[in-house]
Amino acid sequence: MKFGIVARRDKEEALKLAYRVYDFLKVSGYEVVVDSETYENFPHFKMEDVAPLEKFDVDFIIAIGGDGTILRIEHKTKKDIPILSINMGTLGFLTEVEPSETFFAINRILEGDYYIDERIKLRAYINGENKVPDALNEVAILTGVPGKIIHLRYYIDGGLADDVRADGLVVSTPTGSTGYAMSAGGPFVDPRLDTIIIVPLLPLPRTSVPMIIPGNSTVDIRLVTDREIVMAIDGQYYEYLPPDVEIRIKKSPRKTKFVRFTKEIYPKYTMRIKERH
């Protein structure tokens, strides 16, 4: 069994815990690979065990951080590797265990006492080409000029669905429904559902409403405004695009895989939503 370790880079407690996990697994006789960015911020791992995320070929990744750490892994790894997520973030909607439970959780993996929770992702095509990372949370189309709205139309499976004048449009997975989509007025969607959520961002006039559509739908976006826009993937990756661009968003063939120890969704999500507010 081979493990990868990735830690939040700006938090010393996360980096120190990553080293403790690394040492535990090495002493226990397992192969371990450490993310090169983790090493750069805590250069105490053996160099022969360090590799960039793009080259990770392991059975499990232990992510010590918050949702941002998980999104970094998802954007850079080439394979769908199960992630055990240890919460060193703020709310940690995607995380599974707290730092005090780390070694208990690792032992459960070693004993085979876990299950894999698979989440859908979205893939964006720009003028027919896929050149941006898949989104675990959302693809957001935003105005490129602060204070200026954009006028766009979006189509679902070829049919015009809405004509929107707004600050942007958020196209989200159920996993991302607790993120940007909810901040924009969208609903919480159970992450076990195979759906896509579309939420206009501060629409004017208030005639555009959030929509939930089948997960196998295709969403095409066309700009009416002659203005540059920004495509944001999970708040981690940004692409500036001209107004004549053609954008298509659909479910990715890839999935995110999380190591879980319980199949309960509630009250974890609902309580964390209340904490955020």
N, C-alpha and C positions, 0 to 999 in steps of 0.2 A: 504494500500500500504506500502510495506516494502523496505527500502533502505539499501544498503551496501556502505561503504566509504573506499576507498583505496588511499593513497597518496604516492608520491615519497618520499623516506625515507631520502634522502641526501640534500633536499632543504627546508629551513625553510619556505619560502613563500608558498610552496605547503602544508606543514603541518598546517600552520596557516589558510589557505583557507579551508582545510579539516575540521578544528574545526568550522569555521564560517558556513559551510554547515551543519555540524552535529547539531549545535545549532539552526539554522533556521528550520531544519526539525523536531527536537524535540519540539520546541516551537509551530510549526504548527500542532503537534499532530500525527506525523508519527513515526512508528517504525524504528529504525536505528541500524545497526550493523557496528562496526568499525574493520577493519583489525588489528590483534594483532601486526603486525610489524609496522604499522602506530602508534599504541599506544606506543610501546616501544621507538619510536623516538620523541614522543610528548605526554607524559603521563598526559593529561588533560581531557581525555574523561572518562566517568563513566565506571568502570570496568564491570558492568553487561551488558554493550553494546558492549563489546569487544569479538571477536572470530577469530580463524584462517581462512584463505581463504578457506581451505579444508572443512569447515563446513558452509560456506555461503549458506543460503536458503532464498533468497530475490527476490524481483520483478525487481529491477534495481541496478546496481553498478555504483557509481559515482567515476570515476578514475581521480585523479588529479596528472598529471605527464606527461611523454612522452610515446613513444612507448614501452620502457622497462617496465614501470608500467603495461601497458596493457598485455604484454606478461607474466609478473609474474601472473597476474590474470588468464589468460587463461591456464597456466600450472598447477595451483593449485586448481581452482574451479572444483567441480564435476558436476555442472549443466551448461547448456548453458544460462547464465543470460545476458540480454541486458546491454550494457555498454554505459554510457554517458561519453565521454572522454574529459577532459579539459586540454589544452596544457600547460604543464609546462616543456616541453622538448626542444630539439634543433629545429628539423624540424617538428616532429609530423605528419607523414604521416597518422597515424591511428586516430589522435585526431579530434574532431569535433568543439569545440569552444575555444575561448581565455578566460583567467581568468576574464576579465571584463564582459563577457557575462554569467558567471556562473549562477546567480540567475534568469536571464531572461530564460535561457535554462531549469532550474529546473521547473519553473512555466509553461513552455510549456509542459513538461512531465505531470505535475499535471492536466493540461487542456486537455491532450490527443492529443496535437498538435505535432505529431512526426510520424516517420515511422521506421521500423526495417530493417537495412541493414545486410543481412546474407552473411558471407564469408566462403568459404571452408577451410578445414584444411587437413593436411597430417598425416597419421599414419604409423609409422615405426615398422617393425617386425624384431627381431634379432633371427635367427635360429627358426623362426616360432612363437616366443613369442613377445607380445607387452608389453614391460616393460619401455618404455620411454614416455614422454609427447607427445601429438599431437602437430604438428607444424602449427602455423598460418602463419609464413613466409617461413621457409625452413628447410629441412634436408640437412646438409652438411657432406660429407664424406671427411675427410682430412688426410693428411699424419701425422703419429705420430712422425716423425723425421724431424724437421725443416731443410729445404735445400735439402730434398730427395723427389723425385717424387714417386708416386704410379702408378702401372699399374693395371687397372681394366677393366672389361667388363660389360656393362649393357644391359639388355634385356627388351623389351617392349612387354607385353602380350605374353611372351614366346619366342619371336624372338630376335636374337642378333641385337642390334641397333647400338652399337659403341664399339670400342676397344680404350681405352683412356690411355695415359700416361700424367699425369698432377699432379699438387699440390693437386687436389681433384675434387670432383663433387658436384654441388649444385642442389638439386631437390626442386623446389619452387612452391608455390601457386601464383596466380595472385597478391594477396596482398603483397607477398614477392618479387615481381618482382622489386620493387624500393629499395630493400635492398642489401643483399650479391650477389644475382643473377645479378643485374645491375652493381655492382662493378666488377664482373667477366666478364662483356661484354655482358650480356643478355639484352633483350629488355624490355621496359615498356609494361606491359600487363594490359589492362583494368580490374579492380578488379571485374567487373560484369560477366566476362567470366568464364566458367567451364573448366579450362585447367590446365595442369601441365607443368612447364618450367624446362628444364634440361640444365645446363650450366657447361661445363668443366672449371676448375679453372686453368688458365695458362697452357694450354695443349702444349706438345712438342712431335713431331713437330706440327705445327699449321694446323692440318687436321681435328681435332674435332671441331664441331660447335654447338652453342646453338640450342635446339629443343623445339618446343611447341607441346604437344600431348593432346589427349582428357582427360578430367578429370576422366573418368571411367577406365583409363588404369592402369595396374600394372607394376611397375618398379622393376626389380630384379637386384641386384648388386653383382658381384663376383670378388674377388681380385685375381690377378695373382701374384702380388708382395708378397713375404714372409716377410711382415713387419707389425707391429702393426699400426692400424689406429685409428682415433678419429671420432666419430659421434657427431656432434653439432646440437642441436635443437634450432632454433631461436637465436643462440648466447647466450643462457641462461643456457642450460643443456648440459653436456658433458659426453660421455661414451667411454672408451677406449676398443677397440675390437681386437681380434686376427685375423691374416690374413686368416684363414680358415672359417671365419664367412659367413653366408648367410643373406643378407639384402633384405627385400622386403618393398617397399613403395607404398602406395595407398591412395586414398581419404578416410578420416575419416568419420564415420557416424555422428560425431559431427560437429557443425558449431559455428563460432563466430558471435555474434549478437551485432551490434552497433546501438545506438539511433542516428538517423539523422533527420535534419530539412529541408534538401533539397536533391533532387536526382541528382543534378549536380555533375559530376566527374571533368569536366574541367571548368576553368583552374587551379583548386586547385593542382592537381597532377603535371601537367606539370610545373607550376611555382615553386613548391617546388623542383622538380628535378633540375631546373636551379639554384635555391638558393644553392643547395648542391654542385654544380660544380662552 
